[in-house]
Amino acid sequence: MHPLNDTDTSQIKEELEKNGYICLPLLSPEDCQELLDWHHKNQYAFGSGFRVTLFSDNIEYRFEAHELILKVFSTALEKLFPGYTVIVGNFVTKDPTLNSEVPLHQDWTFVDEAKHRSINIWCPLGDTYVENGALQVVAGSHLISKENRGPGLPSAFMINSPAIKDLLQPIPLKAGHAICYDHALIHASGPNQSHSERVAVTMSLMPDEAQLRHCQLGELDGKEVVEVLHVKPDFFKTLMIGEKLQPLPFHLVLLIDNGGAVPHQA
């Protein structure tokens, strides 16, 4: 039996707008086991401690992971998130080691958040709790900052301040139950202090009518600016983390400085 309940999509929208997140049962035990089996058979050596499919330089592996996650999530997405486009799916693994902690942060900006909101579905394939690195969130924090976010971009505020850390609340989840949250929500997770890896899968979604974007640090007239690249659907399945991207002919680049934006066709 599939775990999807009778949650109304309007309730999901209301909770996301108010608190920045909502928890939902999404996957069956069979779904979780299918994903775990594939993960254990197809792990590649990239990093340690905290590992995400997006970090791998094996593009074929990244596409295969995405397609499997999309297939398994398809029923839940059709029922609970109509009108959304999938950006990318990832396996997110915490090894049982102290260097698996993920500090306070917001996820990258994927859409123009003045017009649209993108969300992340974070679903553990085994039970999560504080000791093995359950997700922790600051409710309502998705409304704090309107800055664009991306690799190399500084935080708009002191995100690691003790005052913000004190507001974190852990979200323990059963296997197959997901937290769906606004990409601007401040969140973190502690180290995995158990004796086995903690595996979760994620899917990033955006409204069908939104334009997908990627933000990075650039330079204009000797001054640092935020480059906002309008990109194609498969962009985040091939992006190499840490690589400075040169705008391509299909990119529309917005050079943003102090809140102003100047369109520039690359």
Secondary structure as UniProt FT lines:
FT   HELIX           9..18
FT   STRAND          21..25
FT   HELIX           29..41
FT   STRAND          50..52
FT   HELIX           53..55
FT   HELIX           59..80
FT   TURN            82..83
FT   STRAND          84..94
FT   HELIX           98..100
FT   STRAND          102..105
FT   TURN            113..115
FT   STRAND          119..124
FT   HELIX           130..132
FT   STRAND          135..137
FT   TURN            139..140
FT   HELIX           141..143
FT   TURN            151..152
FT   TURN            159..160
FT   HELIX           162..165
FT   TURN            166..167
FT   STRAND          169..170
FT   TURN            175..176
FT   STRAND          177..182
FT   TURN            183..184
FT   STRAND          187..189
FT   STRAND          198..207
FT   TURN            208..209
FT   STRAND          213..220
FT   TURN            221..222
FT   STRAND          223..230
FT   TURN            233..234
FT   HELIX           235..238
FT   TURN            241..242
FT   TURN            249..250
FT   STRAND          252..257
FT   TURN            258..259
FT   STRAND          260..265
//
